[in-house]
Amino acid sequence: MYLNVFRELQQQMYQLDPAGSLSDLRKIADRVDQSENKTIKELVGYAHMASFNLFREAQDHAAKYFLESNNLGQYNQVKKLIDFYSKETDDIRRSCLVNQIFTSYCQNKGLTIIKILQVGISDVRSCSWVYLVRDTDGIVKIFKEVNSYTAGPLAGQLLTEDKLFASLPKNDFLPKYFGLIEIDGIKFMKLSVCFGPTLNLDHTLSSTESKKIIFDITQTIDFLHDNGIAYLDVKPENFIYQSGKIVLIDLGISQMVTKSESTDIYLADPRFATPEGATSLKASKASDIYQIGVFYHWLLSGKHPLEIVPFQINNLDTNRQSAILRFTWPTAVIEYSDLYNSYNNSYSGLIKNMLETKPENRPTTKDLLSELTDSKSFAISNRWQKSNPLVKNIVLFPARMGIPHTGHIEYISRLINLGFHVLISIQRSYTLTDRDPIPKFLVLKMVALSLINLGFEPEKDFSLVLTPYPFNQTEMEYHFLNLPLADDIVGVASGNPGIRQIFPAMQILDQNSIFGTEGQEWQVRSWGEIVRNSVKNNDYPLFGQYVASGVENILSFNEIKQGYAQPQIEYAKTVEVVGIQNQKEIVRARVFRYQTPEQSLFRHLRTYCNYQVKVEDLYQRDSIIELNGKTTKVVYLKTDYDSSLQHESIFFEI
C-alpha cells in the first residue's frame, strides 16, 4: 500500500540530495500537515527506524514520526528499543587499545603481523580487529578479535564466535579453528586462511551459475541451522570460492537459536537487511532465507530486489546513511511481490517465497535444497576480484621455473588472494640448460596466461620481470634491489635461504607459510621436477595432470621435448634482440634489464625506426601489436649463441 507514496517521497529526497538524507526527509515530512498525510509521516518514521543504530537522534525521530502517524504499536516498539540499546558499551573496546595490545603481544612472542584485514569498530555497530599473521610455526593464519558482549544490550545473551566455532563438528564449510589466545582480557581466535575470490561480483551471472552458487550457500547455512545456529550475515564478501567449493569465512554476528525462536540483533549490512530487522531489530533462522533471496535476485539482475529509484552513489561503504536509505528503508516498508507481481521466470516464484515479509511464510533451507537439487557445477574464476594496489603492497616471487607447474600458479594466486600485488621475477633469464631448456621469456608468457586463465589481470594483480643470471652474489643482490617497484616490496615468497641475505628485513612467505596447516608438517615440493621428468620420460598424461594451464598455449608437449635437444647456454654476458621484417633485418640492439626481448624490441622500433607501436597482447605465443596503425604479430624465430663472446641474439619476425 505504501509503494506509490514511497516512490514519490524517495524521489523528492534525492532531488534535494543525490546521496539521500534523513534531514531532507524530515523537511519534507514536516511540511505535510498531520491530518493531510499520515502515510508520509509513517514512512519517514521507518526511514529513521532503519537507521536506528546509526545515531541516537534517529531513534528519537523514529518515535516522533510514529506517534504523529498514530502508529502506536511501532511507537511503543521504538521506545522499548531505545531503552534496551541505551546501555553502556564495552570499556576495553571503546578505549581503542586492542590494536596496540595485539601488536605488542606479537612483537614479544615472535609473531609477524603481515597486514590488518579489518579495523575494529567500537560502537553500537561494532566489529572485530582482524589480522593476517605469520604464526610462530611459520604458517600464515587469521587472528580475529572475539567480541565478548560483556557489556551493552546483548551482554550475556550470546555465545561468542569462538564458542560457535568450537561447538560445530568437523566440516568443510568454514575455516579451521585453532583455538584462542588471551591478552590482557581480550581474546583472539586463530583460524586457517581461506584462499580464493569472494563472491563480491560486479556483474550478473547466468541462471545456471546463480543457481549453483545459491545451492552451495544454502548447503552451508543448512549445516549451521542443523547445529542450532542462525548465520544472520549472508553477503557476498563472507563467502570464498576455494578449490571447487564455497567456504563461509566467519560467524561474527551469528547466534544460537531454536527452530522458531527470534533474537535481538544489531543491523549489519544495509544491503541485506530483513523486514524484521529493519522494523524491530529481530532475527531468526528465517532471516537467513530472506538474505539468500536478496543475494539470488542480485546475482540474476545485478540490483537489489527492492531498489525503487535507480541512482549512482559512490562510497556507500563509508556513507552508511546513503546505504540505509537505499536498501534498508525500502526493505522495511515495501513487499517484493508489489514490485514484481508480473515478473515471471523459473526462479521468480522461489525468490518471491524467500522474500516473504513474514518470516514464518519463508521456506526452510531443506525446502531450498530440494528446489535447487539439480544445480550443475561450474568453475568460478577470480574474474570479479578487485585489483590489488601496488603501494607498499608487493610480494616478490623470484623463481627459476623451467616449466610452470600448477603448484607455482596456486602459490602465486594465493598471494594475490591475500590482497598482495605479486611481482614475479623469472630468474636466469638468458640461460638454457638441460634442466631448463625453454627460453625464459616464453616461460614468462606461460605464467601470465595461467594466471589470466584464473581471471587475474597483468599489471593490476601481478607483474612480471626477467632477472638475468648473476655472475656473482653482489650482482644478484644488485638485480633484486634495483627491481622495478622495489620500494613497495613488503615480502618475498621463497624458500631459498639466500633470499634472507638480500632482503634481511622482509617477511619471507615460503611454501609452509602459504600451504601449511597447523599441527601438520609440510613437505616442501619441488614442483618443477615433476613436470620436467614427465617430459623427459615422454609421459604426457602425467605432464597434463601437473602442468600449468597456460603452458601448452605457448609451446606444445612435443616442442618442449625438442627443447632438450637444443644447444645449451650456461651464461650470456650480453643479449641482443633482432627484428626481421619482410626478410630484412630492421633493428639489432641490446635487451634492456628486467624487460622481455619483445618489450626491448618495441622500444627500439620506436627509437631507431620511428615506428608507432602499441602493444595489444604480450602474453600470447605470438605477441600482438599495432604497428603504424595496423595490427600484426611478432613471431619468435630462433636464438643464436656465440660461446666465445658469451653473446646471445634473439630473433623475431614482425
SVG drawing of the C-alpha trace seen along z (x, -y; Angstrom):
<svg xmlns="http://www.w3.org/2000/svg" viewBox="-7 -23 93 65">
<polyline fill="none" stroke="black" stroke-width="0.4" points="0.0,0.0 3.0,-2.3 4.6,-1.8 3.4,-4.9 3.7,-7.3 7.2,-5.8 8.4,-6.2 7.3,-9.9 8.8,-10.6 12.1,-8.9 12.3,-11.0 11.7,-14.2 14.5,-13.3 17.0,-12.5 16.1,-15.8 17.3,-17.6 20.4,-15.4 21.6,-12.7 23.1,-10.8 19.9,-10.7 19.5,-12.5 17.4,-11.9 17.4,-15.6 15.8,-16.2 13.2,-13.6 12.3,-15.4 12.0,-18.7 9.6,-17.0 7.6,-15.4 7.4,-18.5 5.8,-20.4 3.0,-17.9 0.0,-18.6 -0.5,-15.6 -4.1,-15.2 -3.3,-15.6 -1.0,-12.6 -0.1,-10.3 1.5,-7.8 4.4,-10.1 5.0,-10.6 4.9,-6.9 7.3,-6.2 9.8,-8.8 9.5,-7.1 10.5,-3.8 13.5,-5.6 14.7,-6.6 13.9,-3.2 16.2,-1.7 18.9,-4.0 18.3,-3.0 21.9,-2.0 23.5,-4.8 23.0,-7.6 20.8,-8.3 18.9,-11.2 17.5,-8.8 15.9,-6.8 14.2,-9.9 12.9,-11.0 11.6,-7.5 9.5,-7.6 8.3,-11.2 7.0,-10.3 5.4,-7.0 3.5,-9.0 2.4,-11.6 1.2,-9.0 -0.7,-7.3 1.2,-4.0 1.2,-3.4 2.4,0.2 5.6,-0.8 6.0,-3.8 5.9,-1.5 8.4,0.8 10.8,-2.1 10.6,-3.3 11.4,0.2 14.4,0.5 15.7,-2.9 15.7,-1.8 17.3,1.5 20.1,0.0 20.9,-2.8 23.1,-0.6 26.9,-1.2 29.2,0.5 32.4,2.3 35.1,0.1 38.0,2.1 36.8,1.8 35.9,-1.9 39.4,-2.6 40.8,-1.7 43.7,0.2 43.0,3.5 45.4,2.9 48.2,1.6 47.8,4.6 47.8,7.2 50.8,5.5 52.8,5.6 52.0,9.2 53.1,10.2 56.4,8.4 57.1,10.1 56.1,13.6 57.8,13.7 54.6,13.4 54.6,11.2 51.6,9.1 51.6,9.2 48.6,6.9 45.4,5.6 42.4,7.1 39.8,5.3 39.9,2.3 37.8,2.8 34.9,0.5 33.8,-0.2 30.2,-1.4 26.7,-0.1 27.7,1.3 30.8,3.0 33.2,5.2 36.4,7.1 40.0,6.3 41.2,9.0 44.9,9.6 46.8,11.7 49.7,13.1 52.7,15.4 52.5,17.6 55.4,19.0 55.2,22.2 55.7,20.1 52.2,20.6 50.0,17.7 46.8,17.6 43.9,15.3 43.8,13.8 40.4,12.3 39.4,10.4 36.4,12.1 33.6,9.7 32.8,10.7 29.5,8.8 30.4,8.4 28.6,5.1 25.9,3.4 22.4,4.6 23.4,8.1 25.6,8.8 25.2,12.4 22.8,13.3 25.1,14.6 27.7,17.3 30.9,15.6 32.2,16.5 34.9,18.8 32.3,20.9 30.2,21.1 33.2,22.4 34.1,24.8 30.5,26.1 30.5,27.3 31.5,30.7 34.4,31.1 33.4,29.7 34.4,28.2 32.1,25.2 34.2,23.0 37.9,22.2 39.7,24.5 39.5,23.2 42.8,23.4 41.7,22.1 42.2,18.9 44.9,16.7 44.0,14.2 45.9,10.9 45.0,8.5 41.4,9.8 41.0,9.5 40.5,12.8 41.7,13.6 40.8,16.8 43.1,18.4 41.6,19.5 43.1,21.0 43.3,18.7 40.7,19.4 42.3,18.7 40.1,17.7 37.9,15.0 35.0,13.7 31.5,13.7 31.6,9.9 30.5,9.7 30.3,6.5 28.2,8.2 25.3,10.6 25.6,14.3 23.7,16.8 20.8,18.7 22.9,21.9 25.8,20.1 23.5,18.3 21.6,21.4 24.8,23.3 26.1,20.5 22.8,20.3 22.7,24.1 26.2,24.1 25.5,21.2 22.2,22.8 24.1,26.1 26.4,24.1 23.6,22.3 21.7,25.6 24.7,27.0 24.6,24.1 20.8,24.4 21.2,28.2 23.6,27.2 21.3,24.6 23.0,21.5 21.3,18.6 24.0,17.1 22.4,13.6 25.1,12.1 24.7,13.5 26.5,11.3 29.0,11.9 32.1,10.8 31.5,13.5 31.8,16.4 35.0,17.5 35.3,19.9 38.1,22.3 39.2,25.4 35.8,26.1 33.7,25.3 32.3,22.3 33.6,21.5 32.0,19.2 34.7,17.2 33.3,16.0 30.5,16.3 30.8,12.8 27.2,12.0 25.7,15.5 23.6,16.6 22.4,19.9 18.6,20.1 15.9,22.7 13.9,23.6 11.2,20.9 13.0,18.6 13.8,14.9 16.7,13.0 17.7,9.4 20.3,8.1 22.2,5.1 21.6,4.1 24.7,5.2 25.0,4.7 22.2,2.4 22.0,4.3 20.9,7.5 18.6,6.1 15.4,8.1 11.9,6.7 12.0,7.9 15.5,6.5 14.6,3.1 11.4,2.7 12.1,4.3 15.8,5.4 14.8,9.0 16.1,12.1 15.7,15.8 16.8,18.7 14.2,17.5 16.2,14.2 19.0,16.2 16.5,17.3 15.5,13.7 19.2,12.7 19.8,15.6 16.8,14.4 18.3,10.9 21.6,12.4 19.9,14.7 18.0,11.7 21.2,9.7 23.1,12.4 20.4,12.7 19.5,9.0 22.5,7.0 20.5,5.0 18.8,5.1 15.3,6.6 13.7,3.5 15.6,0.8 12.9,-1.7 14.7,-4.7 18.0,-3.7 20.8,-6.0 24.6,-6.0 26.2,-6.8 29.9,-6.4 31.4,-5.2 28.3,-3.5 30.6,-1.6 31.6,-4.9 28.3,-6.8 26.2,-4.4 23.2,-6.7 23.0,-6.6 23.2,-2.8 20.5,-2.5 18.2,-4.8 18.8,-3.0 18.4,0.6 17.2,0.9 14.4,-1.6 12.5,0.0 13.0,3.4 11.1,2.1 8.0,0.9 7.9,2.5 6.9,6.0 8.8,7.8 5.5,9.0 4.3,5.4 7.3,4.7 7.4,8.0 3.8,9.1 4.1,9.7 7.7,10.8 7.8,14.5 10.5,17.0 11.5,20.3 13.2,18.7 10.8,15.8 8.4,17.9 11.2,19.3 12.7,15.9 9.3,14.4 8.8,17.1 12.2,16.4 11.5,12.7 8.2,13.0 7.7,10.2 6.6,12.6 9.4,15.0 7.0,17.9 6.0,17.8 9.5,18.4 10.9,21.8 13.5,23.6 17.0,24.5 15.8,28.0 13.0,26.7 15.5,24.6 17.9,27.5 15.1,29.6 14.2,26.9 17.8,26.4 18.9,30.0 19.7,30.3 22.3,27.5 25.2,28.1 28.8,27.5 30.8,24.8 34.2,23.2 34.2,19.9 37.1,17.7 38.7,14.7 37.2,12.5 35.4,10.3 38.4,9.9 39.3,6.3 42.8,5.4 45.4,5.2 47.2,1.8 50.9,1.5 52.0,-1.0 53.7,0.8 51.8,4.0 54.1,6.0 55.3,9.6 58.3,10.6 58.1,14.1 61.6,15.0 61.6,18.3 64.0,20.1 61.0,22.0 61.8,24.2 58.2,25.4 55.4,23.8 53.5,26.3 50.1,25.9 51.8,25.6 53.6,22.4 50.4,20.9 48.5,21.8 51.3,20.3 51.0,17.0 47.2,17.0 47.1,17.5 49.3,14.5 47.1,12.4 44.0,13.6 45.6,12.4 45.4,9.0 49.0,8.6 50.2,7.5 52.8,10.2 55.9,9.2 57.1,12.4 60.8,12.4 61.8,15.1 65.4,15.7 68.4,16.9 66.6,15.2 69.1,15.9 70.2,19.3 69.2,22.6 70.3,25.9 69.2,29.5 67.3,28.6 65.6,25.5 65.6,25.7 62.8,23.2 63.6,19.5 62.6,17.7 60.6,15.0 58.3,17.9 58.1,19.2 57.0,15.7 54.2,15.9 53.2,19.3 52.9,18.0 51.0,14.9 48.5,16.9 48.0,19.4 47.1,16.5 44.9,14.8 43.0,18.1 42.1,17.8 40.8,14.3 43.7,12.3 45.0,9.2 48.6,8.3 49.8,5.0 46.7,5.0 47.1,8.2 50.6,9.3 53.6,8.0 56.5,9.9 60.1,9.2 63.1,11.1 66.2,11.2 69.5,12.2 71.8,14.9 74.1,13.3 77.8,13.5 78.3,13.4 76.4,12.7 77.0,8.9 75.4,8.8 72.5,10.9 71.8,8.5 72.1,5.6 69.5,7.1 67.0,7.7 67.5,4.4 67.0,2.4 63.9,4.2 61.1,2.1 58.8,1.2 61.4,2.4 60.5,-0.3 57.0,1.1 58.1,4.7 56.9,5.9 57.6,9.6 59.3,12.3 57.7,15.7 60.7,18.0 62.2,20.8 65.8,20.0 68.0,19.3 70.0,16.8 66.9,14.5 67.2,13.6 70.7,12.1 69.3,9.9 66.1,8.9 67.0,9.1 64.1,7.0 61.4,8.6 58.7,11.1 59.5,14.4 56.4,16.3 57.7,19.8 55.7,22.8 55.0,23.7 53.6,20.2 51.1,20.4 50.3,24.1 50.9,25.4 48.3,26.4 48.7,26.0 49.8,29.3 50.7,30.9 54.2,31.0 54.5,29.5 56.7,31.4 58.4,28.9 57.5,29.7 59.9,29.5 57.1,28.8 59.4,28.3 60.9,31.7 57.6,33.5 56.8,31.7 60.4,31.8 60.6,35.6 57.3,36.2 58.7,34.5 62.0,36.4 60.1,39.7 57.6,38.8 54.7,39.2 52.1,36.9 49.3,38.0 51.5,37.1 52.5,33.8 48.9,32.9 48.0,33.6 50.5,31.2 51.5,28.6 50.1,25.1 47.1,24.3 48.9,21.7 51.9,23.8 50.5,25.5 49.1,22.2 52.7,21.2 54.6,24.5 53.2,28.0 54.4,31.0 56.5,32.1 58.0,28.6 59.1,28.7 60.6,32.2 62.6,30.8 64.0,28.1 66.1,30.7 68.0,31.4 68.9,27.7 72.4,26.3 72.9,25.2 73.6,21.6 75.0,21.6 75.7,17.9 75.0,14.9 77.2,11.9 75.4,9.8 72.0,10.2 70.5,8.5 67.2,8.6 67.0,8.7 63.9,7.6 63.1,9.0 60.5,7.5 59.9,8.7 63.0,11.0 65.2,7.9 66.9,7.1 65.5,3.7 66.9,3.4 69.5,5.1 70.1,3.7 70.5,4.7 67.9,6.2 67.1,3.9 67.4,5.1 64.2,6.5 62.4,6.3 61.5,9.1 63.2,9.3 59.9,8.3 59.5,5.3 63.0,4.2 62.3,4.8 59.2,2.5 61.3,-0.2 63.9,0.0 61.4,-0.1 60.1,-3.4 63.5,-4.9 65.5,-3.7 62.8,-3.1 60.4,-5.9 57.6,-3.4 54.3,-3.8 54.0,-0.7 51.1,0.1 51.2,3.4 47.8,5.2 48.7,8.6 52.1,9.5 51.1,12.9 50.1,14.9 52.6,17.2 53.0,14.6 52.6,11.1 50.1,8.9 50.9,5.2 49.5,2.3 52.4,1.2 51.8,-2.2 48.1,-1.7 48.0,1.9 47.5,5.0 50.3,7.5 52.0,10.4 55.6,10.7 56.8,14.2 59.8,15.7 62.2,17.3 65.3,18.6 68.2,17.9 71.8,17.8 74.7,18.1 78.3,17.1 80.1,19.1 83.4,17.3 81.8,13.9 79.1,15.3 76.7,13.3 73.1,14.2 71.0,13.0 67.2,13.5 65.4,13.2 61.7,12.1 59.8,11.7 57.4,8.8"/>
</svg>
